[in-house]
């Protein structure tokens, strides 16, 4: 039988600081969902579910230790230095 084990991940201090800075600068109201490490036992397969910040209908996806983020899907990558701009756009919609 396959067991699915979810372990909650903490936001790295650097990522938390950048998200809070962009949130405070744009005064956007956000919902933050911490990511998970999902393991399939007894296999050695694992998946990292990203941290999510939700503003209106936009979901921003973040991974610890990565200097980029994604919006709604993992198709297009954006640099963390542009986070403020995208928070403003999401807030205005």
N, CA, C and O atoms as a CHARMM CRD file, in Angstrom:
* protein
*
  372
    1    1 UNK  N      0.83000  -1.17700   0.00000 PROA 1      0.00000
    2    1 UNK  CA     0.00000   0.00000   0.00000 PROA 1      0.00000
    3    1 UNK  C      0.88100   1.24900   0.00000 PROA 1      0.00000
    4    1 UNK  O      1.91900   1.28400   0.66100 PROA 1      0.00000
    5    2 UNK  N      0.47100   2.24800  -0.72700 PROA 2      0.00000
    6    2 UNK  CA     1.20700   3.50000  -0.84900 PROA 2      0.00000
    7    2 UNK  C      0.69800   4.50600   0.17300 PROA 2      0.00000
    8    2 UNK  O     -0.49600   4.80200   0.21000 PROA 2      0.00000
    9    3 UNK  N      1.59300   5.03400   1.00100 PROA 3      0.00000
   10    3 UNK  CA     1.23600   6.04400   1.99800 PROA 3      0.00000
   11    3 UNK  C      1.72200   7.40800   1.54900 PROA 3      0.00000
   12    3 UNK  O      2.86800   7.55200   1.12400 PROA 3      0.00000
   13    4 UNK  N      0.85800   8.41400   1.63800 PROA 4      0.00000
   14    4 UNK  CA     1.22100   9.78900   1.29900 PROA 4      0.00000
   15    4 UNK  C      1.44500  10.54100   2.61200 PROA 4      0.00000
   16    4 UNK  O      0.54000  10.65400   3.43900 PROA 4      0.00000
   17    5 UNK  N      2.66400  11.05100   2.78900 PROA 5      0.00000
   18    5 UNK  CA     3.02400  11.75700   4.01600 PROA 5      0.00000
   19    5 UNK  C      3.31800  13.20400   3.66800 PROA 5      0.00000
   20    5 UNK  O      4.17800  13.48200   2.83200 PROA 5      0.00000
   21    6 UNK  N      2.59900  14.14100   4.31500 PROA 6      0.00000
   22    6 UNK  CA     2.79500  15.58100   4.08900 PROA 6      0.00000
   23    6 UNK  C      3.45100  16.18500   5.31900 PROA 6      0.00000
   24    6 UNK  O      2.94800  16.05500   6.43400 PROA 6      0.00000
   25    7 UNK  N      4.57400  16.84200   5.10400 PROA 7      0.00000
   26    7 UNK  CA     5.26700  17.54600   6.17300 PROA 7      0.00000
   27    7 UNK  C      5.30000  19.02100   5.82200 PROA 7      0.00000
   28    7 UNK  O      5.74500  19.39900   4.73800 PROA 7      0.00000
   29    8 UNK  N      4.82500  19.86100   6.74600 PROA 8      0.00000
   30    8 UNK  CA     4.79300  21.30400   6.50700 PROA 8      0.00000
   31    8 UNK  C      6.21200  21.87000   6.46800 PROA 8      0.00000
   32    8 UNK  O      7.05800  21.49800   7.28000 PROA 8      0.00000
   33    9 UNK  N      6.46300  22.76600   5.52400 PROA 9      0.00000
   34    9 UNK  CA     7.75300  23.44100   5.40400 PROA 9      0.00000
   35    9 UNK  C      7.64100  24.85500   5.95400 PROA 9      0.00000
   36    9 UNK  O      6.60800  25.50800   5.80400 PROA 9      0.00000
   37   10 UNK  N      8.70200  25.32300   6.58800 PROA 10     0.00000
   38   10 UNK  CA     8.75300  26.70200   7.05500 PROA 10     0.00000
   39   10 UNK  C      9.30400  27.59400   5.96700 PROA 10     0.00000
   40   10 UNK  O     10.14700  27.17200   5.17600 PROA 10     0.00000
   41   11 UNK  N      8.82900  28.82900   5.92400 PROA 11     0.00000
   42   11 UNK  CA     9.39500  29.82500   5.01500 PROA 11     0.00000
   43   11 UNK  C     10.81000  30.16100   5.47000 PROA 11     0.00000
   44   11 UNK  O     11.06200  30.31900   6.66500 PROA 11     0.00000
   45   12 UNK  N     11.72400  30.26800   4.52800 PROA 12     0.00000
   46   12 UNK  CA    13.06500  30.70800   4.90200 PROA 12     0.00000
   47   12 UNK  C     12.97900  32.16600   5.34700 PROA 12     0.00000
   48   12 UNK  O     12.13200  32.90600   4.84800 PROA 12     0.00000
   49   13 UNK  N     13.83500  32.59600   6.27400 PROA 13     0.00000
   50   13 UNK  CA    13.78100  33.99200   6.75300 PROA 13     0.00000
   51   13 UNK  C     13.93800  35.01300   5.62700 PROA 13     0.00000
   52   13 UNK  O     13.29600  36.06300   5.65000 PROA 13     0.00000
   53   14 UNK  N     14.78600  34.71200   4.64400 PROA 14     0.00000
   54   14 UNK  CA    14.99700  35.64800   3.52700 PROA 14     0.00000
   55   14 UNK  C     13.73400  35.79300   2.68500 PROA 14     0.00000
   56   14 UNK  O     13.34900  36.90200   2.31500 PROA 14     0.00000
   57   15 UNK  N     13.10000  34.67400   2.38800 PROA 15     0.00000
   58   15 UNK  CA    11.88100  34.70300   1.57800 PROA 15     0.00000
   59   15 UNK  C     10.74600  35.39700   2.33200 PROA 15     0.00000
   60   15 UNK  O      9.99900  36.18600   1.75200 PROA 15     0.00000
   61   16 UNK  N     10.62300  35.10300   3.61000 PROA 16     0.00000
   62   16 UNK  CA     9.58800  35.74200   4.42700 PROA 16     0.00000
   63   16 UNK  C      9.78300  37.25700   4.46300 PROA 16     0.00000
   64   16 UNK  O      8.81300  38.01300   4.39500 PROA 16     0.00000
   65   17 UNK  N     11.03100  37.69500   4.56800 PROA 17     0.00000
   66   17 UNK  CA    11.34300  39.12200   4.59000 PROA 17     0.00000
   67   17 UNK  C     10.93700  39.78700   3.27500 PROA 17     0.00000
   68   17 UNK  O     10.34900  40.86900   3.28400 PROA 17     0.00000
   69   18 UNK  N     11.24800  39.14400   2.13900 PROA 18     0.00000
   70   18 UNK  CA    10.91600  39.72100   0.83400 PROA 18     0.00000
   71   18 UNK  C      9.41100  39.78000   0.60400 PROA 18     0.00000
   72   18 UNK  O      8.90600  40.76100   0.05900 PROA 18     0.00000
   73   19 UNK  N      8.69700  38.74300   1.01300 PROA 19     0.00000
   74   19 UNK  CA     7.24100  38.73500   0.85700 PROA 19     0.00000
   75   19 UNK  C      6.61400  39.82000   1.73200 PROA 19     0.00000
   76   19 UNK  O      5.74100  40.55800   1.27500 PROA 19     0.00000
   77   20 UNK  N      7.05300  39.91800   2.98300 PROA 20     0.00000
   78   20 UNK  CA     6.51500  40.93600   3.89000 PROA 20     0.00000
   79   20 UNK  C      6.82700  42.34400   3.40300 PROA 20     0.00000
   80   20 UNK  O      5.99500  43.24200   3.52900 PROA 20     0.00000
   81   21 UNK  N      8.02100  42.54500   2.84800 PROA 21     0.00000
   82   21 UNK  CA     8.37600  43.86900   2.33000 PROA 21     0.00000
   83   21 UNK  C      7.43600  44.25600   1.18300 PROA 21     0.00000
   84   21 UNK  O      6.89500  45.36100   1.16900 PROA 21     0.00000
   85   22 UNK  N      7.24400  43.34800   0.22700 PROA 22     0.00000
   86   22 UNK  CA     6.37400  43.64800  -0.91300 PROA 22     0.00000
   87   22 UNK  C      4.93200  43.84500  -0.45100 PROA 22     0.00000
   88   22 UNK  O      4.22700  44.71200  -0.96900 PROA 22     0.00000
   89   23 UNK  N      4.49500  43.05200   0.51300 PROA 23     0.00000
   90   23 UNK  CA     3.13400  43.17500   1.04200 PROA 23     0.00000
   91   23 UNK  C      2.94700  44.53400   1.71500 PROA 23     0.00000
   92   23 UNK  O      1.94700  45.21200   1.47900 PROA 23     0.00000
   93   24 UNK  N      3.89200  44.92700   2.54000 PROA 24     0.00000
   94   24 UNK  CA     3.78900  46.20400   3.25000 PROA 24     0.00000
   95   24 UNK  C      3.91400  47.39200   2.30500 PROA 24     0.00000
   96   24 UNK  O      3.22800  48.39900   2.48400 PROA 24     0.00000
   97   25 UNK  N      4.77300  47.28800   1.31100 PROA 25     0.00000
   98   25 UNK  CA     4.98300  48.38700   0.37700 PROA 25     0.00000
   99   25 UNK  C      3.75000  48.62400  -0.48900 PROA 25     0.00000
  100   25 UNK  O      3.41200  49.76700  -0.79400 PROA 25     0.00000
  101   26 UNK  N      3.07800  47.53900  -0.88700 PROA 26     0.00000
  102   26 UNK  CA     1.90000  47.67400  -1.75200 PROA 26     0.00000
  103   26 UNK  C      0.60800  47.71800  -0.94900 PROA 26     0.00000
  104   26 UNK  O     -0.46300  47.95800  -1.50600 PROA 26     0.00000
  105   27 UNK  N      0.70500  47.48600   0.36100 PROA 27     0.00000
  106   27 UNK  CA    -0.43000  47.37900   1.28200 PROA 27     0.00000
  107   27 UNK  C     -1.49000  46.41700   0.74400 PROA 27     0.00000
  108   27 UNK  O     -2.68900  46.68300   0.82200 PROA 27     0.00000
  109   28 UNK  N     -1.02500  45.30200   0.20000 PROA 28     0.00000
  110   28 UNK  CA    -1.91700  44.27500  -0.32400 PROA 28     0.00000
  111   28 UNK  C     -2.35600  43.35000   0.80000 PROA 28     0.00000
  112   28 UNK  O     -1.57900  43.05100   1.70700 PROA 28     0.00000
  113   29 UNK  N     -3.57700  42.90900   0.73700 PROA 29     0.00000
  114   29 UNK  CA    -4.09200  41.93200   1.68600 PROA 29     0.00000
  115   29 UNK  C     -3.81300  40.54700   1.09900 PROA 29     0.00000
  116   29 UNK  O     -4.30900  40.21700   0.02200 PROA 29     0.00000
  117   30 UNK  N     -3.02100  39.73800   1.80500 PROA 30     0.00000
  118   30 UNK  CA    -2.61500  38.45400   1.26700 PROA 30     0.00000
  119   30 UNK  C     -3.06900  37.31200   2.16400 PROA 30     0.00000
  120   30 UNK  O     -3.35200  37.49800   3.34800 PROA 30     0.00000
  121   31 UNK  N     -3.13100  36.12500   1.56900 PROA 31     0.00000
  122   31 UNK  CA    -3.31400  34.88100   2.29800 PROA 31     0.00000
  123   31 UNK  C     -2.06500  34.06100   2.03300 PROA 31     0.00000
  124   31 UNK  O     -1.70300  33.83900   0.87800 PROA 31     0.00000
  125   32 UNK  N     -1.40100  33.60700   3.09300 PROA 32     0.00000
  126   32 UNK  CA    -0.17000  32.84200   2.96800 PROA 32     0.00000
  127   32 UNK  C     -0.41300  31.40100   3.36600 PROA 32     0.00000
  128   32 UNK  O     -0.91600  31.12700   4.45600 PROA 32     0.00000
  129   33 UNK  N     -0.05400  30.47500   2.47800 PROA 33     0.00000
  130   33 UNK  CA    -0.13100  29.04000   2.76000 PROA 33     0.00000
  131   33 UNK  C      1.27600  28.48100   2.66900 PROA 33     0.00000
  132   33 UNK  O      1.93000  28.58800   1.63200 PROA 33     0.00000
  133   34 UNK  N      1.73900  27.88300   3.75900 PROA 34     0.00000
  134   34 UNK  CA     3.06800  27.29600   3.74300 PROA 34     0.00000
  135   34 UNK  C      3.06500  26.03600   2.88800 PROA 34     0.00000
  136   34 UNK  O      2.05800  25.33600   2.78000 PROA 34     0.00000
  137   35 UNK  N      4.22400  25.76600   2.28100 PROA 35     0.00000
  138   35 UNK  CA     4.36700  24.60400   1.42100 PROA 35     0.00000
  139   35 UNK  C      4.52300  23.31300   2.20900 PROA 35     0.00000
  140   35 UNK  O      4.57300  23.31900   3.43900 PROA 35     0.00000
  141   36 UNK  N      4.59900  22.21000   1.48100 PROA 36     0.00000
  142   36 UNK  CA     4.73100  20.89400   2.08400 PROA 36     0.00000
  143   36 UNK  C      5.78500  20.07500   1.35400 PROA 36     0.00000
  144   36 UNK  O      6.04800  20.27900   0.16900 PROA 36     0.00000
  145   37 UNK  N      6.37000  19.16000   2.07900 PROA 37     0.00000
  146   37 UNK  CA     7.16700  18.10600   1.47800 PROA 37     0.00000
  147   37 UNK  C      6.25200  16.89600   1.45800 PROA 37     0.00000
  148   37 UNK  O      5.80600  16.43200   2.50800 PROA 37     0.00000
  149   38 UNK  N      5.97300  16.38600   0.27800 PROA 38     0.00000
  150   38 UNK  CA     5.06400  15.25400   0.12400 PROA 38     0.00000
  151   38 UNK  C      5.90000  14.03400  -0.23900 PROA 38     0.00000
  152   38 UNK  O      6.56500  14.00800  -1.27500 PROA 38     0.00000
  153   39 UNK  N      5.86000  13.03900   0.61300 PROA 39     0.00000
  154   39 UNK  CA     6.62400  11.80900   0.38400 PROA 39     0.00000
  155   39 UNK  C      5.66600  10.65700   0.13500 PROA 39     0.00000
  156   39 UNK  O      4.60700  10.55700   0.75400 PROA 39     0.00000
  157   40 UNK  N      6.06600   9.78800  -0.78900 PROA 40     0.00000
  158   40 UNK  CA     5.29600   8.58500  -1.08400 PROA 40     0.00000
  159   40 UNK  C      6.07600   7.39300  -0.55300 PROA 40     0.00000
  160   40 UNK  O      7.11700   7.02300  -1.09700 PROA 40     0.00000
  161   41 UNK  N      5.56300   6.79800   0.51400 PROA 41     0.00000
  162   41 UNK  CA     6.23900   5.64400   1.10100 PROA 41     0.00000
  163   41 UNK  C      5.52500   4.37900   0.68100 PROA 41     0.00000
  164   41 UNK  O      4.29700   4.38800   0.59500 PROA 41     0.00000
  165   42 UNK  N      6.20300   3.32900   0.42500 PROA 42     0.00000
  166   42 UNK  CA     7.57900   2.96700   0.72200 PROA 42     0.00000
  167   42 UNK  C      8.56600   3.30700  -0.39600 PROA 42     0.00000
  168   42 UNK  O      9.68000   2.78200  -0.39800 PROA 42     0.00000
  169   43 UNK  N      8.19400   4.16400  -1.34100 PROA 43     0.00000
  170   43 UNK  CA     9.12000   4.52800  -2.42100 PROA 43     0.00000
  171   43 UNK  C     10.05900   5.62500  -1.93700 PROA 43     0.00000
  172   43 UNK  O      9.93600   6.10100  -0.80900 PROA 43     0.00000
  173   44 UNK  N     10.98900   6.02100  -2.78300 PROA 44     0.00000
  174   44 UNK  CA    11.88100   7.14000  -2.45700 PROA 44     0.00000
  175   44 UNK  C     11.46100   8.40600  -3.20900 PROA 44     0.00000
  176   44 UNK  O     12.27500   9.30900  -3.40200 PROA 44     0.00000
  177   45 UNK  N     10.21500   8.47400  -3.62800 PROA 45     0.00000
  178   45 UNK  CA     9.70700   9.63300  -4.36300 PROA 45     0.00000
  179   45 UNK  C      9.23600  10.71300  -3.38900 PROA 45     0.00000
  180   45 UNK  O      8.60700  10.42700  -2.37100 PROA 45     0.00000
  181   46 UNK  N      9.56100  11.96400  -3.73400 PROA 46     0.00000
  182   46 UNK  CA     9.13400  13.09800  -2.91500 PROA 46     0.00000
  183   46 UNK  C      8.86700  14.28100  -3.83200 PROA 46     0.00000
  184   46 UNK  O      9.43900  14.38300  -4.91800 PROA 46     0.00000
  185   47 UNK  N      8.00000  15.16400  -3.38600 PROA 47     0.00000
  186   47 UNK  CA     7.62300  16.35600  -4.14100 PROA 47     0.00000
  187   47 UNK  C      7.54100  17.52600  -3.17200 PROA 47     0.00000
  188   47 UNK  O      7.01800  17.38900  -2.06600 PROA 47     0.00000
  189   48 UNK  N      8.05800  18.67500  -3.59000 PROA 48     0.00000
  190   48 UNK  CA     7.95900  19.88000  -2.77500 PROA 48     0.00000
  191   48 UNK  C      6.80000  20.71100  -3.30800 PROA 48     0.00000
  192   48 UNK  O      6.83000  21.20100  -4.43700 PROA 48     0.00000
  193   49 UNK  N      5.78000  20.85900  -2.47100 PROA 49     0.00000
  194   49 UNK  CA     4.64400  21.71300  -2.77500 PROA 49     0.00000
  195   49 UNK  C      5.05900  23.12800  -2.38400 PROA 49     0.00000
  196   49 UNK  O      5.44000  23.34500  -1.23400 PROA 49     0.00000
  197   50 UNK  N      4.99900  24.09800  -3.29500 PROA 50     0.00000
  198   50 UNK  CA     5.52100  25.43500  -2.99600 PROA 50     0.00000
  199   50 UNK  C      4.68900  26.20200  -1.97000 PROA 50     0.00000
  200   50 UNK  O      3.52700  25.88000  -1.72200 PROA 50     0.00000
  201   51 UNK  N      5.30600  27.21700  -1.38600 PROA 51     0.00000
  202   51 UNK  CA     4.58800  28.17300  -0.54400 PROA 51     0.00000
  203   51 UNK  C      3.70600  28.99500  -1.47600 PROA 51     0.00000
  204   51 UNK  O      4.08500  29.28000  -2.61200 PROA 51     0.00000
  205   52 UNK  N      2.52400  29.37400  -0.98600 PROA 52     0.00000
  206   52 UNK  CA     1.58500  30.11400  -1.83600 PROA 52     0.00000
  207   52 UNK  C      1.16400  31.41100  -1.16000 PROA 52     0.00000
  208   52 UNK  O      0.84900  31.43200   0.03000 PROA 52     0.00000
  209   53 UNK  N      1.16300  32.48800  -1.93200 PROA 53     0.00000
  210   53 UNK  CA     0.60600  33.76400  -1.50100 PROA 53     0.00000
  211   53 UNK  C     -0.54700  34.05700  -2.45100 PROA 53     0.00000
  212   53 UNK  O     -0.37000  34.08600  -3.66900 PROA 53     0.00000
  213   54 UNK  N     -1.72600  34.27200  -1.88400 PROA 54     0.00000
  214   54 UNK  CA    -2.91600  34.48500  -2.70300 PROA 54     0.00000
  215   54 UNK  C     -3.38400  35.92800  -2.53700 PROA 54     0.00000
  216   54 UNK  O     -3.63000  36.39800  -1.42600 PROA 54     0.00000
  217   55 UNK  N     -3.49900  36.61900  -3.67500 PROA 55     0.00000
  218   55 UNK  CA    -4.03100  37.98500  -3.73400 PROA 55     0.00000
  219   55 UNK  C     -5.10700  37.98500  -4.81100 PROA 55     0.00000
  220   55 UNK  O     -4.82300  37.73900  -5.98300 PROA 55     0.00000
  221   56 UNK  N     -6.32800  38.25800  -4.41300 PROA 56     0.00000
  222   56 UNK  CA    -7.48400  38.19100  -5.31900 PROA 56     0.00000
  223   56 UNK  C     -7.49500  36.82700  -6.00800 PROA 56     0.00000
  224   56 UNK  O     -7.54300  35.80600  -5.32200 PROA 56     0.00000
  225   57 UNK  N     -7.45200  36.77700  -7.32300 PROA 57     0.00000
  226   57 UNK  CA    -7.47600  35.50200  -8.04200 PROA 57     0.00000
  227   57 UNK  C     -6.09100  35.05000  -8.49700 PROA 57     0.00000
  228   57 UNK  O     -5.98400  34.16300  -9.34400 PROA 57     0.00000
  229   58 UNK  N     -5.04200  35.63400  -7.95700 PROA 58     0.00000
  230   58 UNK  CA    -3.68400  35.28900  -8.34000 PROA 58     0.00000
  231   58 UNK  C     -3.02000  34.47600  -7.22900 PROA 58     0.00000
  232   58 UNK  O     -3.12800  34.81600  -6.05100 PROA 58     0.00000
  233   59 UNK  N     -2.34400  33.41600  -7.61000 PROA 59     0.00000
  234   59 UNK  CA    -1.60300  32.59900  -6.66000 PROA 59     0.00000
  235   59 UNK  C     -0.12200  32.69500  -7.02000 PROA 59     0.00000
  236   59 UNK  O      0.28700  32.29400  -8.10900 PROA 59     0.00000
  237   60 UNK  N      0.66900  33.22700  -6.10400 PROA 60     0.00000
  238   60 UNK  CA     2.10600  33.36100  -6.27100 PROA 60     0.00000
  239   60 UNK  C      2.76700  32.15000  -5.61700 PROA 60     0.00000
  240   60 UNK  O      2.47700  31.83100  -4.46400 PROA 60     0.00000
  241   61 UNK  N      3.64300  31.48400  -6.34100 PROA 61     0.00000
  242   61 UNK  CA     4.28900  30.26500  -5.86300 PROA 61     0.00000
  243   61 UNK  C      5.75300  30.53400  -5.57600 PROA 61     0.00000
  244   61 UNK  O      6.45900  31.10900  -6.40500 PROA 61     0.00000
  245   62 UNK  N      6.21900  30.11300  -4.38500 PROA 62     0.00000
  246   62 UNK  CA     7.59000  30.36400  -3.94600 PROA 62     0.00000
  247   62 UNK  C      8.23000  29.08100  -3.43400 PROA 62     0.00000
  248   62 UNK  O      7.56900  28.24200  -2.82100 PROA 62     0.00000
  249   63 UNK  N      9.52600  28.94100  -3.69300 PROA 63     0.00000
  250   63 UNK  CA    10.32100  27.85100  -3.15100 PROA 63     0.00000
  251   63 UNK  C     11.44100  28.45000  -2.31300 PROA 63     0.00000
  252   63 UNK  O     12.02000  29.46600  -2.69900 PROA 63     0.00000
  253   64 UNK  N     11.75400  27.84400  -1.17900 PROA 64     0.00000
  254   64 UNK  CA    12.87400  28.29900  -0.34900 PROA 64     0.00000
  255   64 UNK  C     14.18100  28.19900  -1.12500 PROA 64     0.00000
  256   64 UNK  O     14.40600  27.22700  -1.84700 PROA 64     0.00000
  257   65 UNK  N     15.03800  29.19800  -0.97700 PROA 65     0.00000
  258   65 UNK  CA    16.36000  29.17100  -1.58000 PROA 65     0.00000
  259   65 UNK  C     16.40500  29.48700  -3.06600 PROA 65     0.00000
  260   65 UNK  O     17.45300  29.33500  -3.69500 PROA 65     0.00000
  261   66 UNK  N     15.29500  29.92200  -3.63900 PROA 66     0.00000
  262   66 UNK  CA    15.23300  30.23200  -5.07700 PROA 66     0.00000
  263   66 UNK  C     14.94100  31.71800  -5.22300 PROA 66     0.00000
  264   66 UNK  O     14.06100  32.24100  -4.53800 PROA 66     0.00000
  265   67 UNK  N     15.65500  32.40200  -6.09500 PROA 67     0.00000
  266   67 UNK  CA    15.50600  33.84700  -6.28800 PROA 67     0.00000
  267   67 UNK  C     14.47300  34.18200  -7.35600 PROA 67     0.00000
  268   67 UNK  O     14.60100  35.18300  -8.06000 PROA 67     0.00000
  269   68 UNK  N     13.45200  33.34200  -7.47300 PROA 68     0.00000
  270   68 UNK  CA    12.39300  33.60800  -8.44300 PROA 68     0.00000
  271   68 UNK  C     11.07300  33.10100  -7.87300 PROA 68     0.00000
  272   68 UNK  O     11.04500  32.40600  -6.85700 PROA 68     0.00000
  273   69 UNK  N      9.98200  33.45900  -8.54400 PROA 69     0.00000
  274   69 UNK  CA     8.65100  33.01600  -8.15200 PROA 69     0.00000
  275   69 UNK  C      7.82400  32.78600  -9.40200 PROA 69     0.00000
  276   69 UNK  O      8.23100  33.14800 -10.50600 PROA 69     0.00000
  277   70 UNK  N      6.66900  32.18600  -9.22300 PROA 70     0.00000
  278   70 UNK  CA     5.77700  31.86000 -10.33400 PROA 70     0.00000
  279   70 UNK  C      4.39600  32.40500 -10.00900 PROA 70     0.00000
  280   70 UNK  O      4.05500  32.60900  -8.84400 PROA 70     0.00000
  281   71 UNK  N      3.60400  32.63800 -11.05200 PROA 71     0.00000
  282   71 UNK  CA     2.23900  33.12600 -10.86500 PROA 71     0.00000
  283   71 UNK  C      1.27300  32.11000 -11.46700 PROA 71     0.00000
  284   71 UNK  O      1.32700  31.82800 -12.66400 PROA 71     0.00000
  285   72 UNK  N      0.38800  31.56100 -10.63300 PROA 72     0.00000
  286   72 UNK  CA    -0.67500  30.62000 -11.00200 PROA 72     0.00000
  287   72 UNK  C     -0.20100  29.25300 -11.48800 PROA 72     0.00000
  288   72 UNK  O     -0.91900  28.27200 -11.29400 PROA 72     0.00000
  289   73 UNK  N      0.95700  29.14300 -12.10000 PROA 73     0.00000
  290   73 UNK  CA     1.47500  27.85100 -12.54700 PROA 73     0.00000
  291   73 UNK  C      3.00100  27.93600 -12.61800 PROA 73     0.00000
  292   73 UNK  O      3.58000  29.00600 -12.43200 PROA 73     0.00000
  293   74 UNK  N      3.63000  26.82800 -12.88100 PROA 74     0.00000
  294   74 UNK  CA     5.09300  26.79500 -12.95700 PROA 74     0.00000
  295   74 UNK  C      5.60700  27.02300 -14.37600 PROA 74     0.00000
  296   74 UNK  O      6.74000  26.65900 -14.69200 PROA 74     0.00000
  297   75 UNK  N      4.78600  27.61800 -15.22400 PROA 75     0.00000
  298   75 UNK  CA     5.16600  27.84100 -16.62100 PROA 75     0.00000
  299   75 UNK  C      6.13400  28.99800 -16.80500 PROA 75     0.00000
  300   75 UNK  O      7.09700  28.88500 -17.56400 PROA 75     0.00000
  301   76 UNK  N      5.89300  30.10100 -16.12400 PROA 76     0.00000
  302   76 UNK  CA     6.69100  31.30500 -16.33600 PROA 76     0.00000
  303   76 UNK  C      7.31900  31.77600 -15.03000 PROA 76     0.00000
  304   76 UNK  O      6.63400  31.97900 -14.02700 PROA 76     0.00000
  305   77 UNK  N      8.61900  31.94200 -15.06600 PROA 77     0.00000
  306   77 UNK  CA     9.39600  32.32300 -13.88300 PROA 77     0.00000
  307   77 UNK  C      9.64600  33.82900 -13.87300 PROA 77     0.00000
  308   77 UNK  O      9.92900  34.43000 -14.91000 PROA 77     0.00000
  309   78 UNK  N      9.53700  34.43500 -12.67700 PROA 78     0.00000
  310   78 UNK  CA     9.78300  35.86000 -12.51000 PROA 78     0.00000
  311   78 UNK  C     10.82100  36.05600 -11.41000 PROA 78     0.00000
  312   78 UNK  O     10.89500  35.26400 -10.47000 PROA 78     0.00000
  313   79 UNK  N     11.61500  37.10700 -11.52900 PROA 79     0.00000
  314   79 UNK  CA    12.63700  37.40300 -10.53500 PROA 79     0.00000
  315   79 UNK  C     12.00000  38.01400  -9.28800 PROA 79     0.00000
  316   79 UNK  O     11.05400  38.79600  -9.38800 PROA 79     0.00000
  317   80 UNK  N     12.52500  37.65300  -8.10700 PROA 80     0.00000
  318   80 UNK  CA    11.97200  38.18700  -6.84700 PROA 80     0.00000
  319   80 UNK  C     12.05900  39.70700  -6.76300 PROA 80     0.00000
  320   80 UNK  O     11.28800  40.32400  -6.02800 PROA 80     0.00000
  321   81 UNK  N     12.97900  40.32000  -7.49700 PROA 81     0.00000
  322   81 UNK  CA    13.08100  41.77700  -7.47800 PROA 81     0.00000
  323   81 UNK  C     11.84900  42.44000  -8.10600 PROA 81     0.00000
  324   81 UNK  O     11.62900  43.63500  -7.90900 PROA 81     0.00000
  325   82 UNK  N     11.04500  41.68200  -8.85500 PROA 82     0.00000
  326   82 UNK  CA     9.83000  42.20600  -9.48300 PROA 82     0.00000
  327   82 UNK  C      8.56800  41.91300  -8.66900 PROA 82     0.00000
  328   82 UNK  O      7.46000  42.19100  -9.12700 PROA 82     0.00000
  329   83 UNK  N      8.72700  41.36100  -7.48000 PROA 83     0.00000
  330   83 UNK  CA     7.58500  40.93400  -6.67400 PROA 83     0.00000
  331   83 UNK  C      6.62400  42.08200  -6.37500 PROA 83     0.00000
  332   83 UNK  O      5.40900  41.91400  -6.47600 PROA 83     0.00000
  333   84 UNK  N      7.14800  43.22400  -6.01400 PROA 84     0.00000
  334   84 UNK  CA     6.31900  44.39100  -5.69700 PROA 84     0.00000
  335   84 UNK  C      5.41100  44.75300  -6.87000 PROA 84     0.00000
  336   84 UNK  O      4.22400  45.02200  -6.68400 PROA 84     0.00000
  337   85 UNK  N      5.97400  44.75800  -8.07600 PROA 85     0.00000
  338   85 UNK  CA     5.21200  45.11300  -9.27900 PROA 85     0.00000
  339   85 UNK  C      4.03400  44.14900  -9.47700 PROA 85     0.00000
  340   85 UNK  O      2.92100  44.58200  -9.77600 PROA 85     0.00000
  341   86 UNK  N      4.27800  42.85700  -9.31200 PROA 86     0.00000
  342   86 UNK  CA     3.21800  41.87300  -9.52500 PROA 86     0.00000
  343   86 UNK  C      2.19700  41.87900  -8.38300 PROA 86     0.00000
  344   86 UNK  O      1.01900  41.60700  -8.61600 PROA 86     0.00000
  345   87 UNK  N      2.62300  42.18000  -7.16400 PROA 87     0.00000
  346   87 UNK  CA     1.66200  42.33600  -6.06300 PROA 87     0.00000
  347   87 UNK  C      0.72700  43.51200  -6.35600 PROA 87     0.00000
  348   87 UNK  O     -0.47500  43.42000  -6.10700 PROA 87     0.00000
  349   88 UNK  N      1.26700  44.61200  -6.88100 PROA 88     0.00000
  350   88 UNK  CA     0.42800  45.77900  -7.21700 PROA 88     0.00000
  351   88 UNK  C     -0.58200  45.41200  -8.30600 PROA 88     0.00000
  352   88 UNK  O     -1.75600  45.77300  -8.21600 PROA 88     0.00000
  353   89 UNK  N     -0.12300  44.69600  -9.33300 PROA 89     0.00000
  354   89 UNK  CA    -1.02800  44.30000 -10.40400 PROA 89     0.00000
  355   89 UNK  C     -2.14000  43.39700  -9.89100 PROA 89     0.00000
  356   89 UNK  O     -3.30200  43.57300 -10.25600 PROA 89     0.00000
  357   90 UNK  N     -1.79500  42.44200  -9.05500 PROA 90     0.00000
  358   90 UNK  CA    -2.79100  41.51400  -8.51700 PROA 90     0.00000
  359   90 UNK  C     -3.77500  42.24500  -7.59800 PROA 90     0.00000
  360   90 UNK  O     -4.96600  41.93300  -7.58500 PROA 90     0.00000
  361   91 UNK  N     -3.28200  43.20500  -6.84100 PROA 91     0.00000
  362   91 UNK  CA    -4.14100  43.95800  -5.93800 PROA 91     0.00000
  363   91 UNK  C     -5.15400  44.80100  -6.69100 PROA 91     0.00000
  364   91 UNK  O     -6.29100  44.95700  -6.24500 PROA 91     0.00000
  365   92 UNK  N     -4.74400  45.35000  -7.83800 PROA 92     0.00000
  366   92 UNK  CA    -5.63000  46.23600  -8.59800 PROA 92     0.00000
  367   92 UNK  C     -6.68900  45.49400  -9.38500 PROA 92     0.00000
  368   92 UNK  O     -7.64600  46.11300  -9.85000 PROA 92     0.00000
  369   93 UNK  N     -6.54900  44.18900  -9.55000 PROA 93     0.00000
  370   93 UNK  CA    -7.54000  43.42000 -10.33100 PROA 93     0.00000
  371   93 UNK  C     -8.68500  42.94200  -9.49700 PROA 93     0.00000
  372   93 UNK  O     -9.59200  42.28700 -10.01100 PROA 93     0.00000
